[in-house]
Amino acid sequence: MMYTLKPASYFKLTSLIFLVIAGVHVYRAINDLSVSLGSWDVPMWLSWIGIVVALFLAYSGYQNSK
């Protein structure tokens, strides 16, 4: 048996996931943590963009859940 989410529940779940992602970016930015992908050091400004994008997606998902 397969469980399916109602659209409102789906949007709430995705909003929560994007809120957690934004929180991780905030944590990285506040604590000045370095992140490397292979030999590439991810610049801190990318986390600031990640915060804005993730918060926008969380807000949009929450608005669609109503």
trRosetta pair geometry for C-beta under 8 A, 3 or more apart (Angstrom, degrees):
i j d omega theta_ij theta_ji phi_ij phi_ji
5 9 4.5 -134 -169 90 99 113
5 10 4.4 126 114 -63 132 86
5 13 6.9 -71 -141 5 158 141
6 9 4.7 87 55 10 81 105
6 10 7.0 -147 90 -10 39 88
7 10 5.5 -55 -146 34 32 115
7 11 6.4 28 160 -16 67 105
7 64 7.8 -93 159 146 102 99
7 65 7.8 -173 130 -119 72 57
8 11 6.0 -56 -150 37 30 107
8 12 6.5 30 152 -18 64 107
8 65 4.7 92 -156 -162 68 73
8 66 7.6 111 -128 -55 106 9
9 12 5.7 -55 -147 38 33 111
9 13 6.2 34 155 -20 66 106
9 65 7.8 112 -49 -139 15 110
10 13 5.8 -57 -149 36 28 110
10 14 6.4 21 157 -12 65 107
11 14 5.9 -54 -142 41 32 106
11 15 6.2 38 155 -24 64 106
11 61 4.6 180 -170 -175 78 78
11 62 7.0 162 146 -83 102 20
11 64 4.6 -146 -131 91 150 98
11 65 3.7 -162 92 -70 120 88
12 15 5.6 -53 -148 34 30 115
12 16 6.5 32 153 -20 63 104
12 61 7.3 168 -75 144 19 103
12 62 7.1 65 -107 -109 59 63
12 65 4.8 96 -54 -128 78 155
13 16 5.8 -54 -152 34 31 111
13 17 6.5 31 151 -18 65 104
14 17 5.5 -50 -146 35 37 114
14 18 6.3 32 156 -14 68 104
14 57 7.6 -89 147 154 102 101
14 61 4.7 -142 92 -135 100 151
15 18 6.0 -57 -147 41 30 106
15 19 6.2 34 151 -23 64 107
15 57 7.8 -169 -112 128 55 68
15 58 4.6 92 -159 -156 70 65
15 59 7.6 118 -136 -45 107 14
15 61 3.7 -164 -67 94 86 119
15 62 4.5 99 -128 -56 155 78
15 65 6.8 -75 -14 -22 138 136
16 19 5.5 -52 -146 34 31 115
16 20 6.6 33 154 -19 64 102
16 58 7.7 110 -53 -135 15 103
17 20 5.8 -53 -154 33 32 111
17 21 6.6 33 149 -18 64 105
18 21 5.3 -48 -146 36 38 116
18 22 6.4 43 152 -21 66 101
18 54 4.8 -178 -176 -167 84 77
18 55 7.5 174 143 -75 105 19
18 57 4.4 -140 -140 96 158 107
18 58 3.9 -158 94 -65 112 83
18 61 6.5 142 21 10 135 139
19 22 5.7 -49 -149 35 33 112
19 23 6.5 38 149 -22 62 104
19 54 7.4 155 -84 152 21 102
19 55 7.7 66 -108 -107 60 58
19 58 4.5 103 -61 -128 76 148
20 23 5.4 -52 -151 34 34 116
20 24 6.6 37 151 -21 65 100
21 24 5.8 -50 -152 31 34 111
21 25 6.7 32 150 -15 64 103
21 50 7.3 -111 150 169 99 105
21 54 4.5 -145 97 -134 106 141
22 25 5.7 -55 -152 38 35 111
22 26 6.3 37 150 -21 68 104
22 50 7.4 -180 -110 135 55 78
22 51 5.3 86 -150 -141 84 59
22 54 3.7 -173 -66 104 85 123
22 55 4.9 92 -114 -58 152 76
22 58 6.4 -73 -10 -14 135 139
23 26 5.5 -51 -145 35 33 112
23 27 6.3 38 153 -22 65 104
24 27 5.6 -50 -148 34 32 115
24 28 6.5 33 152 -19 63 104
25 28 5.7 -53 -149 36 32 112
25 29 6.2 29 155 -18 66 108
25 47 4.5 169 -160 -166 89 85
25 48 7.7 169 164 -70 117 20
25 50 4.2 -165 -109 101 148 115
25 51 4.5 -156 109 -67 131 77
25 54 6.4 159 9 18 138 143
26 29 5.8 -57 -145 39 30 109
26 30 6.1 25 160 -16 67 109
26 51 5.8 94 -65 -111 76 122
27 30 6.2 -57 -141 38 25 105
27 31 6.1 -3 168 8 63 116
27 33 7.5 8 127 6 78 133
28 31 6.6 -75 -140 52 20 92
28 32 8.0 87 166 -86 53 6
28 33 4.7 -91 -140 51 71 109
28 35 6.8 -13 -145 -32 138 120
28 44 7.8 -169 135 -133 99 77
28 47 5.0 -134 91 -127 122 152
29 32 7.5 18 -178 -73 28 45
29 44 6.4 111 -119 -170 74 97
29 47 4.8 -173 -64 116 96 131
29 48 6.2 101 -108 -70 141 73
29 51 6.9 -34 -13 -43 147 135
32 44 7.2 -23 -132 -107 66 137
34 41 6.4 -36 -169 -152 107 105
34 42 7.8 148 -173 52 59 79
35 41 7.4 126 80 -160 49 57
35 42 4.3 -18 84 39 102 124
36 39 7.3 -27 -175 -147 112 12
36 40 6.6 153 -159 80 68 44
36 41 5.3 -36 -100 -98 83 58
36 42 6.9 -157 -91 -2 26 82
37 40 5.1 -18 66 66 83 102
37 42 6.2 70 -6 -51 100 103
42 46 5.6 -95 176 57 93 143
42 47 7.7 91 135 -43 114 90
43 46 5.2 109 72 -9 77 101
44 47 5.7 -47 -167 26 51 112
44 48 7.1 50 142 -18 72 99
45 48 5.4 -47 -155 32 46 115
45 49 6.6 46 148 -16 69 100
46 49 5.7 -50 -151 37 37 111
46 50 6.2 44 147 -23 65 106
47 50 5.1 -51 -145 37 36 119
47 51 6.5 45 152 -27 66 96
48 51 5.7 -42 -151 25 33 114
48 52 6.9 30 152 -13 61 103
49 52 5.9 -56 -153 38 35 109
49 53 6.1 29 154 -15 69 110
50 53 5.9 -57 -139 42 30 107
50 54 5.8 25 164 -16 67 112
51 54 6.2 -61 -141 41 22 105
51 55 6.1 18 161 -15 62 112
52 55 6.1 -60 -145 39 24 108
52 56 6.3 26 156 -20 62 109
53 56 5.7 -56 -150 36 29 113
53 57 6.4 25 155 -15 65 107
54 57 5.8 -55 -146 39 32 110
54 58 6.3 34 154 -20 65 106
55 58 5.6 -51 -143 36 33 112
55 59 6.2 33 156 -18 65 106
56 59 5.8 -56 -147 38 29 110
56 60 6.2 28 155 -18 65 109
57 60 5.7 -52 -141 38 31 111
57 61 6.2 32 158 -19 63 107
58 61 5.9 -56 -148 37 27 111
58 62 6.4 28 154 -19 63 107
59 62 5.7 -56 -148 36 30 111
59 63 6.4 30 154 -19 65 106
60 63 5.7 -53 -148 36 31 111
60 64 6.4 26 154 -15 64 108
61 64 5.7 -58 -147 39 32 108
61 65 6.5 38 152 -30 64 105
62 65 5.6 -52 -152 24 33 116
62 66 7.7 43 152 -31 59 93
63 66 6.3 -45 -168 10 38 113
